[in-house]
Amino acid sequence: MQLHHREHGQEQPHWPVGPFKVRLPFIHYRWETAEMIQALIMFVVSLGMIPLLEQYLGLPYDVALAFVVVCGIGFMLPALLGVPMVPGWITPAIPVVLVFLGDFEPGPEAIQALFALQFLVFLIFLVLAVTRLGRTLVHLVPNSLQAGIIMGAGIAALTGEIQPGGRLAETPISLTLGMMVAVFMLFSAAFQNWVARHPIARRVANYGMVPGMVIAIVVAWSIGEYPPPDVQWGITRPNFTEMWHYLPFVVGFPDLDVFLLAVPTAVIAYVIAFGDILVGRSLMSRVDHLRPDEQIDYSADRLHFVTAIRNGLHAFFAPYPGLAGPIWTAVTATMAERYKQGRTAMDSIYSGGGTFWITGFAALFMLPLVSMFQPILPIALSLTLLLTGYICLMVGIEQTRTTAERGVAGTMAVMLAVYGAGWGLAAGVVLYYLVQKKNLMGREAADEDPKPPDV
């Protein structure tokens, strides 16, 4: 139960604070049991950043865990401040970020470089929020380029997992079975029929990709693809005292030349994050009309503000290879599917996202859970990347309406995934003008390129 209740067809209650809409659990929204249970398992994905922090920044495990806690604070901010999507990293950008960090020695040098990168990402989001150009970009980018960005991010995420030497090749059985279960339960028409007819299937569907994750973990332990856990009791002990020695206040701030080196990677990260924004907007649009009981305000300006705050928090207090992205695609899609089932299943889109990451943050301090999942951290990260790729391709194709748009989007997606965001964008713009534009020097007719729904 919550203190304030929503009237039918209205927006969820909140406290207006500047550009934000503050919502607290039990006051503005109810606690969702299904999202709580999901988070007690899915929080393990956030721990998947620890090996990268150890390898590329040279952090000890307990300091890396403290960085993850800072990330957990950032994960709770969007639902608190009025963003309906479940936040995550800029996941498809992680390979690009790691290539950038590979040019720097682990330790102070790499930390300075990552600070420069994340500070630039913070500035990009902040400038676009203050100037409201973020909203303008969403409206101005043609459908084919939107689809190309989304699909390109999806292809990049899939390619990193299925290529030779990727995690799918190292643990093929557990990942394949986990992915099959997750995709079947999230997107199968047959399973949706089961949900409509059988209460047991409806209950299982409430937990989204969790059954797939559990299947992958159990199989990995059973057949030896990953070692069994050494479960410990108590609470975790992130080393916040030692963490200070790995922050830019101590290791030093980067020189101007490091900022200049980070510019291309920062632009690429925003381009991919922009694709995530489009995916989130599409996911919200797909379910909004099915729930006339709630008016969803998915403002692009607010999303840019909150994402800027999170990247600024990371830059100064926990430089992060995953950066801070606007949406965790797989979990947002899972939440949207459950939201479609009506107010009884999920009272508000904000109650789902808020419950999820508050629980996920608390789970970071539960040593039995953290120690149990520690050996299988790569599985959690891989399933997230694979599902992100699948959802990006699904949503990207759905964005296109004509053969010309599909051709431009597909070619741009491949270029983006293979050669990077810069070449992908260039290819998409050139093809858009060569193939789609009927009036090369002016605007298209309104019926040719209708304005997308407000964000």
C-alpha positions in Angstrom: 0.0 0.0 0.0 1.0 3.6 -0.5 0.0 6.9 1.1 -1.1 8.6 -2.1 -3.2 6.8 -4.8 -3.6 7.6 -8.5 -7.0 8.5 -9.9 -7.9 6.6 -13.1 -6.2 8.1 -16.2 -4.0 10.5 -14.2 -0.3 10.6 -13.7 1.2 8.8 -10.6 1.3 11.1 -7.6 4.6 12.9 -7.0 6.3 16.0 -5.5 7.4 18.4 -8.2 11.0 19.6 -7.7 12.3 21.7 -10.6 12.5 19.5 -13.7 12.0 16.4 -11.6 9.0 14.5 -10.2 10.0 12.9 -6.9 8.4 9.6 -5.9 9.1 7.5 -2.8 8.1 4.0 -2.1 5.1 3.5 0.2 4.3 7.2 -0.2 3.8 7.6 -3.9 3.8 4.0 -5.2 3.3 0.5 -3.8 6.0 -2.1 -3.3 6.0 -4.7 -6.1 6.8 -8.2 -4.9 7.6 -9.6 -8.4 10.2 -6.8 -9.1 11.7 -7.4 -5.6 12.2 -11.1 -6.3 13.7 -10.3 -9.8 16.1 -7.8 -8.3 17.4 -10.3 -5.7 18.7 -12.3 -8.6 19.3 -9.8 -11.4 21.4 -7.5 -9.1 24.2 -9.9 -9.9 24.6 -8.2 -13.3 25.8 -5.1 -11.5 28.5 -7.2 -9.9 29.7 -8.2 -13.4 31.5 -4.9 -13.6 33.9 -5.9 -10.8 36.3 -8.0 -13.0 36.5 -5.1 -15.5 37.3 -2.6 -12.7 40.0 -5.0 -11.4 41.6 -5.6 -14.8 41.4 -2.2 -16.5 41.6 0.2 -13.5 43.8 -2.0 -11.2 41.3 -1.9 -8.3 41.3 -4.4 -5.4 38.1 -6.4 -5.1 36.7 -4.6 -2.0 37.4 -1.2 -3.7 35.7 -2.4 -6.9 32.7 -3.4 -4.8 32.6 0.1 -3.3 32.5 1.5 -6.9 29.5 -0.9 -7.6 27.7 0.5 -4.5 28.1 4.1 -5.9 26.6 2.7 -9.1 23.7 1.3 -7.1 23.0 4.8 -5.7 22.8 6.1 -9.3 20.5 3.2 -10.3 17.9 4.4 -7.8 17.8 8.0 -9.0 15.7 7.7 -12.2 12.6 6.2 -10.5 13.1 8.7 -7.6 13.3 11.7 -9.9 10.5 10.7 -12.4 12.0 8.6 -15.2 9.8 5.5 -16.0 12.6 3.3 -17.5 14.8 0.9 -15.5 18.4 2.4 -15.8 21.5 0.5 -16.6 24.9 1.0 -18.3 25.5 2.1 -21.8 26.0 -1.6 -22.4 26.8 -1.9 -26.1 29.5 0.8 -25.6 31.5 -1.3 -23.1 33.7 -2.9 -25.8 34.5 0.6 -27.2 35.3 1.9 -23.7 37.6 -1.0 -23.0 39.5 -0.4 -26.3 40.0 3.2 -25.2 41.2 2.1 -21.7 43.6 -0.4 -23.2 45.9 2.4 -24.3 46.5 3.4 -20.6 48.3 1.6 -17.8 45.9 0.1 -15.1 46.1 2.4 -12.1 46.2 6.2 -11.9 46.7 6.6 -15.6 43.6 4.5 -16.6 41.5 6.1 -13.8 42.3 9.6 -15.1 41.5 8.5 -18.7 38.1 7.1 -17.6 37.4 10.2 -15.5 38.0 12.3 -18.7 35.7 10.1 -20.7 32.9 9.9 -18.2 33.1 13.7 -17.5 32.6 14.4 -21.2 29.6 12.0 -21.3 28.2 14.0 -18.3 28.7 17.3 -20.2 27.0 16.0 -23.3 23.9 14.8 -21.4 23.9 18.0 -19.3 24.1 20.4 -22.3 21.5 18.5 -24.2 19.2 18.6 -21.1 19.7 22.3 -20.4 19.3 23.4 -24.0 16.5 20.9 -24.5 18.3 19.7 -27.6 17.9 16.1 -26.4 14.1 16.3 -27.1 14.9 18.0 -30.5 17.2 15.2 -31.5 14.5 12.6 -30.8 12.1 14.4 -33.1 14.5 15.3 -35.9 16.3 12.0 -36.5 14.5 10.2 -39.3 13.0 6.7 -38.6 15.6 4.9 -40.7 18.5 6.5 -38.7 16.8 5.8 -35.4 16.3 2.2 -36.4 19.9 2.0 -37.7 21.3 3.2 -34.3 19.1 0.8 -32.4 19.9 -2.2 -34.6 23.6 -1.4 -34.7 23.8 -1.4 -30.9 22.0 -4.7 -30.9 24.4 -6.3 -33.5 27.4 -5.0 -31.5 26.1 -6.5 -28.3 25.4 -9.9 -30.0 28.6 -10.0 -31.9 30.7 -9.5 -28.7 29.1 -12.6 -27.2 28.9 -15.0 -30.1 32.3 -14.4 -31.8 35.1 -16.9 -31.4 36.6 -16.5 -28.0 33.4 -14.9 -26.6 31.6 -16.1 -23.6 29.1 -18.2 -25.6 32.0 -20.2 -27.0 33.4 -20.8 -23.5 30.1 -21.7 -21.8 27.9 -22.8 -24.7 25.4 -25.1 -22.9 24.4 -22.9 -20.0 24.2 -19.7 -22.0 22.3 -21.2 -24.9 19.7 -22.9 -22.6 19.4 -19.7 -20.4 18.9 -17.5 -23.5 16.3 -19.9 -25.0 14.3 -19.9 -21.8 14.4 -16.1 -21.4 13.4 -15.4 -25.1 10.6 -18.0 -24.9 9.1 -16.5 -21.8 9.5 -12.9 -22.8 8.5 -13.0 -26.5 6.9 -16.3 -27.4 3.3 -16.2 -28.8 2.8 -19.7 -27.5 3.9 -18.8 -24.0 1.6 -15.7 -24.0 -1.3 -18.1 -24.8 -0.3 -20.2 -21.8 -0.2 -17.0 -19.7 -3.7 -16.2 -20.8 -5.1 -19.6 -19.9 -3.0 -20.9 -17.0 -2.5 -19.2 -13.6 0.8 -20.9 -13.1 2.3 -19.6 -16.3 1.0 -16.1 -15.4 2.9 -16.3 -12.1 6.1 -17.5 -13.8 5.8 -14.7 -16.4 5.9 -12.1 -13.6 9.6 -12.8 -13.1 10.7 -11.9 -16.6 14.2 -13.1 -17.5 14.9 -14.5 -14.0 13.9 -18.1 -14.9 16.4 -18.0 -17.8 19.1 -16.7 -15.5 18.4 -19.4 -12.9 18.4 -22.1 -15.6 21.8 -20.9 -17.0 23.3 -20.7 -13.5 22.1 -24.2 -12.4 23.2 -25.8 -15.6 26.6 -24.0 -15.4 27.2 -25.4 -11.9 25.8 -28.9 -12.8 28.0 -29.5 -15.8 31.1 -27.7 -14.5 31.1 -24.7 -16.9 31.5 -22.6 -13.7 32.8 -23.6 -10.3 30.3 -24.0 -7.4 30.0 -21.1 -5.0 31.6 -20.7 -1.6 28.6 -19.2 0.3 29.5 -16.9 3.2 27.3 -15.3 5.8 27.1 -11.7 7.1 27.2 -8.4 5.2 29.6 -7.3 2.5 32.3 -4.8 3.3 32.9 -2.4 0.5 36.1 -0.5 1.3 35.0 3.1 1.1 38.1 4.3 3.0 40.6 2.8 0.5 38.3 3.8 -2.4 39.4 7.4 -1.9 42.9 6.6 -3.0 41.6 5.5 -6.4 39.6 8.6 -7.2 40.8 11.6 -9.3 41.0 13.8 -6.1 44.0 11.7 -5.1 45.4 10.2 -8.4 45.1 13.5 -10.1 42.9 14.9 -12.8 43.8 14.3 -16.5 45.6 16.7 -18.8 43.8 18.4 -21.7 45.3 15.9 -24.2 43.6 13.0 -22.4 40.3 14.8 -22.7 40.9 15.3 -26.4 41.7 11.6 -26.8 38.4 10.7 -25.0 36.2 12.9 -27.2 35.5 10.3 -30.0 34.7 7.6 -27.5 32.4 10.0 -25.6 30.5 10.9 -28.7 30.2 7.2 -29.6 28.9 6.4 -26.1 26.2 9.1 -26.5 25.2 7.9 -29.9 24.6 4.5 -28.5 22.9 5.9 -25.4 20.7 7.9 -27.8 19.7 4.6 -29.4 18.9 3.3 -25.9 16.6 6.4 -25.4 14.8 5.5 -28.6 14.4 1.9 -27.5 13.0 3.0 -24.1 10.6 5.4 -25.8 9.4 2.7 -28.1 9.0 0.2 -25.3 7.0 2.8 -23.3 4.8 3.7 -26.3 4.0 0.1 -26.9 2.5 -0.3 -23.5 1.2 3.2 -22.7 -2.0 2.8 -24.8 -2.8 -0.5 -23.2 -3.0 1.1 -19.7 -5.5 3.9 -19.9 -5.5 4.0 -16.1 -2.0 5.7 -16.0 -0.6 8.6 -17.9 3.2 8.1 -18.4 5.4 11.1 -18.7 8.6 10.0 -20.4 10.3 13.3 -20.9 13.5 13.2 -22.9 14.7 16.3 -21.1 14.3 14.8 -17.6 15.9 11.6 -18.8 19.0 13.6 -20.0 19.2 15.5 -16.7 19.1 12.3 -14.6 21.6 10.5 -16.8 23.9 13.5 -16.6 23.7 13.5 -12.8 24.5 9.8 -12.7 27.6 10.2 -15.0 28.8 13.1 -13.0 28.5 11.1 -9.8 30.5 8.3 -11.4 33.2 10.5 -12.9 34.1 12.0 -9.5 33.4 9.1 -7.1 33.5 5.9 -9.2 34.8 6.1 -12.8 33.0 3.2 -14.5 33.7 1.3 -17.7 30.0 0.7 -18.2 29.3 4.5 -17.9 25.7 5.4 -16.8 23.1 4.7 -19.4 19.4 5.7 -19.7 18.0 2.2 -19.8 18.6 -1.5 -18.9 16.9 -2.8 -22.0 16.3 -6.4 -21.0 14.8 -5.5 -17.6 12.8 -2.5 -18.9 11.3 -4.8 -21.6 10.5 -7.4 -18.9 8.8 -4.8 -16.7 6.9 -3.4 -19.7 5.5 -6.9 -20.5 4.3 -7.3 -16.9 2.9 -3.8 -16.9 0.7 -4.7 -19.8 -1.2 -7.2 -17.6 -3.0 -4.4 -15.8 -3.0 -2.5 -12.5 -3.3 -5.6 -10.4 -0.1 -7.0 -11.8 1.8 -3.7 -11.5 0.2 -0.6 -10.1 2.4 1.9 -11.8 5.4 1.9 -14.2 7.3 3.8 -11.4 6.4 1.2 -8.7 8.1 -1.5 -10.9 11.3 0.4 -11.6 11.5 1.9 -8.1 11.1 -1.4 -6.3 13.6 -3.1 -8.6 16.6 -1.0 -7.9 16.0 -0.2 -4.2 16.0 -4.0 -3.7 19.0 -4.4 -6.0 20.9 -1.8 -3.9 20.1 -3.5 -0.7 21.2 -6.9 -2.1 24.7 -5.5 -2.7 25.2 -5.7 1.1 23.8 -9.3 1.5 27.0 -11.4 1.6 25.3 -14.8 1.1 23.8 -13.6 -2.2 27.0 -11.8 -3.3 29.2 -14.8 -2.5 26.8 -17.3 -4.1 26.7 -15.4 -7.4 30.3 -14.4 -7.5 31.6 -17.3 -9.6 28.9 -16.9 -12.3 29.2 -13.1 -12.9 30.0 -13.6 -16.6 26.7 -15.5 -17.2 24.7 -12.6 -15.9 26.5 -10.1 -18.0 26.3 -12.3 -21.1 22.6 -12.9 -20.8 22.0 -9.2 -20.5 24.0 -8.5 -23.6 22.3 -11.2 -25.6 18.8 -10.1 -24.6 19.8 -6.5 -25.2 20.9 -7.4 -28.8 17.6 -9.3 -29.5 15.4 -6.5 -28.2 17.3 -3.9 -30.1 16.9 -5.8 -33.3 13.2 -6.3 -32.6 12.5 -2.7 -31.8 14.7 -1.3 -34.5 13.0 -3.3 -37.2 9.6 -2.2 -35.8 10.7 1.4 -36.2 10.9 1.1 -40.0 7.9 1.3 -42.3 9.1 1.1 -45.9 11.6 -1.0 -47.9 13.8 2.1 -48.3 13.9 2.7 -44.5 14.8 -0.9 -43.9 17.6 -0.8 -46.4 19.1 2.3 -44.9 18.7 1.1 -41.4 20.2 -2.3 -42.0 23.2 -1.0 -43.8 23.8 1.7 -41.2 23.5 -0.9 -38.4 26.1 -3.2 -39.9 28.5 -0.2 -40.5 28.0 1.0 -36.9 28.6 -2.5 -35.4 31.7 -3.2 -37.5 33.4 0.2 -37.9 32.0 2.2 -35.0 29.4 4.9 -34.4 31.1 7.6 -36.5 31.2 5.5 -39.7 27.8 4.1 -39.0 26.2 7.6 -38.6 28.0 8.8 -41.7 26.8 5.9 -43.8 23.2 6.3 -42.5 23.1 10.1 -43.3 24.5 9.6 -46.8 22.1 6.7 -47.6 19.2 8.7 -46.2 19.9 11.5 -48.6 20.6 9.2 -51.5 17.8 6.8 -51.1 14.9 8.4 -49.1 14.9 12.1 -49.7 12.6 13.3 -52.4 13.4 16.9 -51.8 17.2 17.1 -51.4 17.2 20.8 -50.4 14.1 21.0 -48.2 11.9 19.2 -45.7 9.9 16.1 -46.6 6.2 16.2 -46.8 4.4 15.7 -43.5 2.9 12.4 -44.6 6.3 11.1 -45.7 8.0 11.6 -42.3 5.4 12.1 -39.6 6.6 13.5 -36.2 7.1 10.9 -33.6 5.0 10.9 -30.4 6.0 13.5 -27.8 8.6 12.5 -25.3 
